Amino acid sequence: MQPDTRNDDPASDDWWDVVGPLPELPSPGERWTARRKAAVVEAVRGGWMPIEEACQLYNISVDEFLAWERDIDRNGVPGLRSTRYQIYRDTDIPR
């Protein structure tokens, strides 16, 4: 019979494989770039910080954060660029 090599101690689980690495978060007060916005969204989606904490830390509204999530879902990280906002924005007026 083989010895039981399984470790039942939950504290020794490899948490890195479970939740993944912590994204590199921007410092509060830094200028927003598309990558910095994406890092904050990734941290909230990955469970590293609650949305309320992220909004308070970075002084953004929940609506602004949700807009970042929507833009990432629709257009990826380039959709977060403020200079290209008109290209990605949904409009009701046909051009």
N, CA, C and O of each residue as an XYZ file, in Angstrom:
380
protein
N       0.846     -1.192      0.000
C       0.000      0.000      0.000
C       0.884      1.245      0.000
O       1.874      1.313      0.728
N       0.524      2.214     -0.810
C       1.279      3.455     -0.924
C       0.947      4.376      0.253
O      -0.204      4.438      0.686
N       1.946      5.088      0.771
C       1.644      6.057      1.836
C       0.836      7.218      1.277
O       0.994      7.597      0.117
N      -0.032      7.780      2.114
C      -0.859      8.919      1.712
C      -0.006     10.181      1.737
O       0.349     10.681      2.805
N       0.321     10.694      0.545
C       1.152     11.891      0.451
C       0.316     13.155      0.323
O       0.851     14.258      0.208
N      -0.968     12.989      0.345
C      -1.863     14.135      0.238
C      -1.805     14.952      1.518
O      -1.781     14.396      2.615
N      -1.782     16.264      1.378
C      -1.729     17.150      2.528
C      -3.111     17.754      2.725
O      -3.592     18.497      1.870
N      -3.749     17.442      3.839
C      -5.108     17.928      4.098
C      -5.130     19.276      4.813
O      -6.204     19.781      5.137
N      -3.984     19.854      5.059
C      -3.908     21.140      5.739
C      -4.213     22.256      4.739
O      -3.402     22.503      3.846
N      -5.373     22.947      4.860
C      -5.714     23.985      3.885
C      -4.731     25.154      3.901
O      -4.608     25.862      2.901
N      -4.039     25.366      5.002
C      -3.092     26.473      5.068
C      -1.885     26.236      4.172
O      -1.188     27.182      3.805
N      -1.633     24.973      3.816
C      -0.478     24.684      2.978
C      -0.832     24.605      1.495
O       0.032     24.329      0.663
N      -2.096     24.847      1.165
C      -2.488     24.834     -0.244
C      -1.691     25.868     -1.018
O      -1.295     26.901     -0.478
N      -1.465     25.580     -2.267
C      -0.730     26.521     -3.099
C      -1.707     27.586     -3.587
O      -2.321     27.433     -4.643
N      -1.849     28.647     -2.830
C      -2.836     29.698     -3.147
C      -2.520     30.388     -4.458
O      -3.418     30.932     -5.099
N      -1.256     30.377     -4.870
C      -0.857     31.028     -6.123
C      -1.614     30.420     -7.292
O      -2.059     31.143     -8.184
N      -1.765     29.098     -7.299
C      -2.483     28.418     -8.378
C      -3.985     28.664     -8.306
O      -4.677     28.604     -9.322
N      -4.481     28.937     -7.119
C      -5.921     29.114     -6.939
C      -6.378     30.503     -7.380
O      -7.340     30.628     -8.137
N      -5.697     31.543     -6.912
C      -6.154     32.906     -7.201
C      -5.285     33.648     -8.203
O      -5.701     34.683     -8.723
N      -4.109     33.154     -8.481
C      -3.224     33.822     -9.428
C      -2.445     34.940     -8.776
O      -2.678     35.270     -7.613
N      -1.524     35.523     -9.513
C      -0.686     36.569     -8.938
C      -1.447     37.878     -8.769
O      -2.367     38.184     -9.528
N      -1.047     38.636     -7.766
C      -1.631     39.953     -7.540
C      -1.172     40.880     -8.662
O       0.028     41.011     -8.901
N      -2.112     41.523     -9.351
C      -1.703     42.452    -10.397
C      -0.968     43.648     -9.792
O      -1.229     44.034     -8.653
N      -0.061     44.221    -10.551
C       0.672     45.394    -10.078
C      -0.252     46.598    -10.155
O      -0.576     47.083    -11.239
N      -0.662     47.065     -9.005
C      -1.633     48.156     -8.937
C      -0.929     49.509     -8.987
O       0.174     49.662     -8.462
N      -1.572     50.488     -9.623
C      -0.979     51.826     -9.666
C      -1.068     52.505     -8.305
O      -1.925     52.172     -7.486
N      -0.189     53.439     -8.080
C      -0.238     54.241     -6.862
C      -1.391     55.231     -6.970
O      -1.643     55.769     -8.048
N      -2.090     55.476     -5.871
C      -3.151     56.489     -5.917
C      -2.571     57.836     -6.325
O      -1.496     58.224     -5.868
N      -3.281     58.533     -7.176
C      -2.848     59.846     -7.623
C      -2.041     59.817     -8.912
O      -1.767     60.868     -9.491
N      -1.654     58.621     -9.374
C      -0.942     58.529    -10.648
C      -1.893     58.840    -11.790
O      -3.105     58.655    -11.683
N      -1.318     59.314    -12.879
C      -2.116     59.583    -14.074
C      -2.677     58.264    -14.593
O      -1.975     57.254    -14.634
N      -3.944     58.281    -14.988
C      -4.581     57.059    -15.473
C      -4.157     56.740    -16.898
O      -4.200     57.594    -17.783
N      -3.754     55.513    -17.098
C      -3.505     54.984    -18.435
C      -4.412     53.776    -18.602
O      -4.991     53.288    -17.631
N      -4.534     53.301    -19.818
C      -5.384     52.138    -20.065
C      -4.890     50.929    -19.270
O      -5.698     50.177    -18.724
N      -3.595     50.739    -19.200
C      -3.043     49.588    -18.453
C      -3.294     49.709    -16.956
O      -3.562     48.704    -16.297
N      -3.215     50.902    -16.415
C      -3.465     51.085    -14.983
C      -4.935     50.838    -14.654
O      -5.254     50.224    -13.636
N      -5.817     51.313    -15.508
C      -7.246     51.040    -15.319
C      -7.498     49.541    -15.391
O      -8.241     48.997    -14.574
N      -6.886     48.872    -16.361
C      -7.075     47.428    -16.522
C      -6.551     46.673    -15.308
O      -7.137     45.663    -14.917
N      -5.459     47.141    -14.702
C      -4.914     46.484    -13.512
C      -5.886     46.567    -12.343
O      -6.031     45.605    -11.589
N      -6.550     47.702    -12.185
C      -7.526     47.859    -11.103
C      -8.725     46.940    -11.351
O      -9.204     46.280    -10.430
N      -9.201     46.899    -12.583
C     -10.326     46.014    -12.914
C      -9.926     44.558    -12.667
O     -10.713     43.786    -12.118
N      -8.724     44.181    -13.063
C      -8.241     42.812    -12.859
C      -8.160     42.467    -11.373
O      -8.498     41.351    -10.978
N      -7.718     43.410    -10.553
C      -7.622     43.173     -9.110
C      -8.999     42.940     -8.497
O      -9.160     42.063     -7.648
N      -9.984     43.713     -8.920
C     -11.337     43.543     -8.381
C     -11.940     42.236     -8.887
O     -12.521     41.480     -8.108
N     -11.808     41.966    -10.180
C     -12.358     40.733    -10.734
C     -11.682     39.490    -10.161
O     -12.317     38.447    -10.004
N     -10.396     39.606     -9.851
C      -9.650     38.475     -9.311
C      -9.861     38.262     -7.826
O      -9.338     37.304     -7.258
N     -10.621     39.143     -7.189
C     -10.913     38.984     -5.770
C      -9.836     39.535     -4.853
O      -9.868     39.263     -3.653
N      -8.888     40.297     -5.369
C      -7.823     40.852     -4.543
C      -8.299     42.041     -3.720
O      -7.747     42.320     -2.656
N      -9.319     42.744     -4.204
C      -9.867     43.865     -3.436
C     -11.326     44.054     -3.840
O     -11.682     43.839     -4.999
N     -12.171     44.456     -2.892
C     -13.579     44.722     -3.238
C     -13.699     46.014     -4.040
O     -12.844     46.896     -3.963
N     -14.755     46.102     -4.795
C     -14.971     47.266     -5.657
C     -15.048     48.547     -4.833
O     -14.554     49.589     -5.263
N     -15.662     48.482     -3.654
C     -15.788     49.676     -2.817
C     -14.418     50.188     -2.387
O     -14.176     51.395     -2.380
N     -13.520     49.264     -2.028
C     -12.178     49.649     -1.608
C     -11.399     50.269     -2.767
O     -10.694     51.261     -2.583
N     -11.526     49.689     -3.949
C     -10.836     50.216     -5.124
C     -11.328     51.625     -5.441
O     -10.530     52.517     -5.728
N     -12.634     51.819     -5.388
C     -13.191     53.141     -5.700
C     -12.757     54.184     -4.680
O     -12.459     55.323     -5.039
N     -12.723     53.797     -3.413
C     -12.306     54.734     -2.380
C     -10.811     55.033     -2.497
O     -10.408     56.192     -2.394
N      -9.989     54.015     -2.708
C      -8.546     54.193     -2.801
C      -8.156     55.086     -3.970
O      -7.273     55.935     -3.842
N      -8.815     54.894     -5.110
C      -8.449     55.641     -6.314
C      -9.361     56.832     -6.591
O      -9.235     57.487     -7.625
N     -10.280     57.110     -5.664
C     -11.163     58.271     -5.759
C     -11.935     58.284     -7.082
O     -11.975     59.291     -7.789
N     -12.544     57.143     -7.394
C     -13.395     57.027     -8.574
C     -14.772     56.561     -8.120
O     -14.910     55.974     -7.047
N     -15.771     56.819     -8.923
C     -17.116     56.383     -8.582
C     -17.306     54.930     -9.034
O     -16.575     54.423     -9.886
N     -18.294     54.288     -8.445
C     -18.620     52.921     -8.847
C     -19.050     52.915    -10.314
O     -18.728     51.987    -11.055
N     -19.775     53.948    -10.730
C     -20.198     54.034    -12.133
C     -19.004     54.111    -13.077
O     -19.018     53.504    -14.147
N     -17.972     54.855    -12.686
C     -16.780     54.956    -13.527
C     -16.081     53.600    -13.613
O     -15.643     53.185    -14.686
N     -15.980     52.919    -12.476
C     -15.362     51.593    -12.484
C     -16.150     50.636    -13.371
O     -15.562     49.888    -14.153
N     -17.472     50.656    -13.256
C     -18.308     49.780    -14.083
C     -18.170     50.111    -15.564
O     -18.250     49.223    -16.412
N     -17.963     51.392    -15.876
C     -17.718     51.784    -17.267
C     -16.400     51.205    -17.765
O     -16.298     50.789    -18.919
N     -15.384     51.177    -16.889
C     -14.101     50.561    -17.264
C     -14.302     49.076    -17.562
O     -13.785     48.558    -18.552
N     -15.053     48.400    -16.702
C     -15.324     46.972    -16.935
C     -16.046     46.765    -18.262
O     -15.693     45.877    -19.038
N     -17.049     47.584    -18.514
C     -17.806     47.481    -19.763
C     -16.896     47.700    -20.963
O     -16.973     46.963    -21.946
N     -16.031     48.712    -20.888
C     -15.133     49.012    -22.002
C     -14.149     47.878    -22.248
O     -13.839     47.565    -23.397
N     -13.653     47.259    -21.180
C     -12.750     46.112    -21.347
C     -13.490     44.952    -21.990
O     -12.965     44.303    -22.894
N     -14.709     44.687    -21.528
C     -15.489     43.575    -22.084
C     -15.801     43.788    -23.565
O     -15.783     42.840    -24.350
N     -16.081     45.007    -23.934
C     -16.457     45.291    -25.328
C     -15.255     45.425    -26.263
O     -15.282     44.916    -27.384
N     -14.197     46.108    -25.806
C     -13.106     46.473    -26.703
C     -11.720     46.104    -26.213
O     -10.730     46.444    -26.860
N     -11.627     45.412    -25.079
C     -10.318     45.085    -24.532
C      -9.665     46.314    -23.909
O     -10.301     47.354    -23.738
N      -8.398     46.177    -23.577
C      -7.665     47.276    -22.936
C      -7.653     48.540    -23.796
O      -7.762     49.633    -23.240
N      -7.524     48.448    -25.140
C      -7.546     49.694    -25.932
C      -8.837     50.505    -25.755
O      -8.833     51.717    -25.971
N      -9.928     49.861    -25.369
C     -11.177     50.571    -25.144
C     -11.131     51.501    -23.947
O     -12.017     52.340    -23.782
N     -10.110     51.364    -23.108
C      -9.973     52.217    -21.930
C      -9.229     53.512    -22.220
O      -9.154     54.382    -21.352
N      -8.684     53.657    -23.405
C      -7.930     54.870    -23.730
C      -8.882     56.053    -23.847
O      -9.868     55.995    -24.582
N      -8.583     57.114    -23.127
C      -9.473     58.282    -23.152
C      -9.337     59.057    -24.457
O     -10.302     59.683    -24.897
N      -8.176     59.032    -25.082
C      -7.990     59.796    -26.313
C      -8.707     59.172    -27.495
O      -8.968     59.853    -28.486
N      -9.029     57.889    -27.410
C      -9.700     57.198    -28.497
C     -11.157     56.889    -28.140
O     -11.792     56.039    -28.763
N     -11.671     57.588    -27.133
C     -13.002     57.281    -26.615
C     -14.074     57.334    -27.693
O     -14.971     56.492    -27.703
N     -14.006     58.298    -28.597
C     -15.055     58.453    -29.601
C     -15.141     57.257    -30.532
O     -16.222     56.939    -31.029
N     -14.037     56.597    -30.772
C     -14.052     55.435    -31.657
C     -14.842     54.291    -31.033
O     -15.563     53.578    -31.731
N     -14.710     54.115    -29.721
C     -15.324     52.978    -29.046
C     -16.690     53.281    -28.455
O     -17.419     52.365    -28.075
N     -17.045     54.563    -28.374
C     -18.292     54.949    -27.715
C     -19.496     54.505    -28.555
O     -19.492     54.629    -29.780
N     -20.520     53.989    -27.876
C     -21.788     53.689    -28.541
C     -22.573     54.985    -28.686
O     -22.729     55.740    -27.727
N     -23.051     55.227    -29.859
C     -23.879     56.406    -30.068
C     -25.170     55.987    -30.756
O     -25.206     55.006    -31.499
N     -26.199     56.725    -30.502
C     -27.485     56.453    -31.134
C     -27.621     57.191    -32.454
O     -28.528     56.905    -33.235
N     -26.743     58.122    -32.707
C     -26.823     58.928    -33.934
C     -25.986     58.254    -35.018
O     -24.768     58.137    -34.883
N     -26.644     57.808    -36.098
C     -25.854     57.197    -37.176
C     -25.051     58.254    -37.908
O     -25.514     59.378    -38.097
N     -23.859     57.894    -38.314
C     -22.995     58.847    -39.014
C     -22.753     58.389    -40.417
O     -22.047     59.058    -41.171
